[in-house]
Amino acid sequence: MNTPIFTQRLARITACGLILLLMLVAAGCSALPRAPAVEAELPLIIKRDPQSVAFSPTDTPVPDTPTPSPTTTPTPTTTPTGTPTLTATPIPPTPTPTPVPPTATPTSTPTPGLARMTRGMAEKPIARIDLSAWMPEPIVASPDGRRYAYAVVARNRVYVVVDGKEEGPYDGVGEGTLRFSPDSQRVAYMAQVEGKWSAVVDGKRLQSYEGTWQGPFFSPDSQHVAYSARIGNKWLVILDGKEGWRYDSLIEGTPIFSPDSQHLAYGAMLGNKWLVVVDEKGGKPYDSIGVGSIQFSPNSQRLAYVAMAGNKWLTVVDGKESKQYNGVANIGFSPDSRRVAYMADVGNHQPFVVVDGKEEKMYDNLLVPLVFSPDSKRVMYGAQQDDKWFAVVDGKEGKEYDNILLGTLVFSPDSRHIAYGAQVGKTQVAVVDGKEGKQYDSILTNTPVFSPDSQHVAYGAEMDDKWMVVVDGKEGKRYDDILNGPPTFGPDSEHVAYGAMTGNKWQVVVDEQEGKPYERLVASQDGILFDSSGGFHYLAVKDGQMYLVEEVLCPLTRNPSIPCRPIEVRKPVPSPTPTATLTPKRTPTPKPRATSTPGQSPDLSKVVLTVKDLPAGFAEIPLDQKQYNLRGGSAFGFMRTRPMTTLVGVVQLLRTEQERKEFDAYVRQPELVAAGFAQGLGENTEILEQNRLPEMEGIGNVSSGVAAMLDNGSTLERVEIAMFRRGSAGVTIVIFYYDSKTPPVGVGGLARKLDERLIKVLPPASGGEVADAGPAEFRVAWSDIHPFVAPGPEAWLMRSGKTV
């Protein structure tokens, strides 16, 4: 490898490395919208969910290394038989209805957000809460916003606190397993005691198992509980305490309940084949089942999933197989359960959408999810042609942009209007019915949102490190932060509420009027919850006390001597009826949004490697920290000419539970990260071999590393990638080198140095171990990295014939 060639590629390598690292946390990428704390459960949308299959899937992954670790063993002695059967008769698909053209957003009704009322409030103390104690995860609110639960470490044990009452002690609590039932009456989680894992439901610890992975999940009617567990080297699903068949492995994102709570489905491996199991009856075996693809229709009468037969992929709907393709992804039902849509690829790297069996136009890339309108008549998705992105609605292409923002495509409740976020150069803009709003630094993920009557639009926006809510184009006050998740319209569509932070205090803002300041807001999955009477409520923490805060909106003209009563809802318009309560990745159990932690975030800008940490010969590569939008983190780079070596790294602040889960998922799949890095160096670059790095064991809370040999068609190149998370910090280091079989410095040793520095900087709560119930619910798909590296690592692996 000669120096001129190396110098020519240096800029590309450094940029690719840093972009790849920043890709691991969407909130740190300026080209992506701000990531939500927890992905919103949006019915009517076939979600781009973390477990969805990429367009060119690899083999279905077996469980990675949860605590304890799932394993794969020979075929079980008892083989489940039969095919998935549902009690109701499937509804056949109907021809695609004639699309309804979008119309301009009506302006006849007053714009919400005007100060037309006053607020009366009442605080009800619930229980004391110690904010100084280490809480491994955010406080979880019930779906109705009136109850709360969290895990806390005290006296060297882990406890779960539900409405102020302790449960436990335990040796550990499964990360991300604490949840309320949909009716808010029940609580469940996974807990570890003396090396065994048990589901704890309503405070009662159930049977213990050697390992656990998925669940516990409540059924939509809140009456049933299901989860997976390990006995020896076999895996099984437990429903209401009853054990199912034992299999060699289970698929991520399962089990799932049908919307009517009458059926339970999951994917399982038997020997070297995969099958879908419904009500403990196994279906036809395939070579692979698409992760996250198993789902019931909204009416619970149909079942669909993606499967591999030989080296081709197909869809299975009501037991019937579709045409075979090189890749299939994101199958989903329409809200009325009659229509089916998915994305496919015939092997020419130009994916297309298939709706009701009809193949649409091919594009260079597609943005998931596919979005059905609430009336099931319309379909929308993002597509790329050449270097431009646009929304495709009813088969018609919209205006071209530099990017269409993930998680922003949405129909109005009446199905007549559309909205999404788009990238214009270095700025982002909300587009409503083709009309662009003001350009901002970023648009909040899962916005824009429509009001229940479809007459108004709201979204979150960032400008100069300040956040605001924009309603019908009118900007609200700028804050240091706003509560993750979309702003909430009242049931009459005349009021808008959201949480905002000034300094280190949070308050609820309604129609641009600020409420009482609190140390923390604990929001349900739907944000600030309006009551049908016109009032609203939320949970808040002040001076170590948890309060249920109930407020009412009162007319400005009221007599001050008369007690405040809620404004009557003159024209009650119900929110669109949820018709898709299940998503491909999990049961419909509502997911709480994470709230911001009071106090200052840890400053990671000084946690870097320096020349002093490296052998002689390394020189620092100047990096513009602002270019990478690190949000309190740091980036560093170094170069050495003999042997030719480039070293780049990122320390990223992971501010929410979802960001930590997404980062952990990448850590558990370092081969995919290596594949994405290789793809970024050029389409002709292939991975000849790769191996895990054992020296990464024991670093941080979650860690891994991979060493790979790359062939770009003319030279052999090597790369080592190390990743770990310590509390709220995610670290990735890439060493790219030539002319030697080993790098001049070990990536594991550098990772340990950074870990030691993080422990000194992070609060005690962030530096300790976090109980881990298994792999984070996340899968890399094409669109995860399309702003930088297209079509993505899994597509690259398929094209190059490599597997991981």
Beta strands, then each sheet from edge to edge (+ up, - down):
strand 1: 117-128
strand 2: 140-141
strand 3: 148-154
strand 4: 157-162
strand 5: 165-170
strand 6: 172-173
strand 7: 179-180
strand 8: 187-193
strand 9: 196-201
strand 10: 204-209
strand 11: 211-212
strand 12: 217-218
strand 13: 225-231
strand 14: 234-239
strand 15: 242-243
strand 16: 249-250
strand 17: 256-257
strand 18: 264-270
strand 19: 273-278
strand 20: 281-282
strand 21: 288-289
strand 22: 295-296
strand 23: 303-309
strand 24: 312-317
strand 25: 320-321
strand 26: 327-333
strand 27: 340-345
strand 28: 352-355
strand 29: 358-359
strand 30: 365-372
strand 31: 379-385
strand 32: 388-393
strand 33: 396-397
strand 34: 403-404
strand 35: 410-411
strand 36: 418-424
strand 37: 427-432
strand 38: 435-436
strand 39: 442-443
strand 40: 449-450
strand 41: 457-463
strand 42: 466-471
strand 43: 474-475
strand 44: 481-482
strand 45: 488-489
strand 46: 496-502
strand 47: 505-510
strand 48: 513-514
strand 49: 520-522
strand 50: 529-530
strand 51: 536-542
strand 52: 545-555
strand 53: 619-620
strand 54: 634-640
strand 55: 645-653
strand 56: 686-692
strand 57: 702-711
strand 58: 716-726
strand 59: 729-737
sheet 1: 1+ 52- 51+ 49-
sheet 2: 1+ 52- 51+ 50-
sheet 3: 2+ 3- 4+ 5-
sheet 4: 6+ 8- 7+
sheet 5: 6+ 8- 9+ 10-
sheet 6: 11+ 13- 12+
sheet 7: 11+ 13- 14+ 15-
sheet 8: 16+ 18- 17+
sheet 9: 16+ 18- 19+ 20-
sheet 10: 21+ 23- 22+
sheet 11: 21+ 23- 24+ 25-
sheet 12: 26+ 27- 28+ 29-
sheet 13: 30+ 31- 32+ 33-
sheet 14: 34+ 36- 35+
sheet 15: 34+ 36- 37+ 38-
sheet 16: 39+ 41- 40+
sheet 17: 39+ 41- 42+ 43-
sheet 18: 44+ 46- 45+
sheet 19: 44+ 46- 47+ 48-
sheet 20: 53+ 54- 55+ 59- 58+ 57- 56+
end
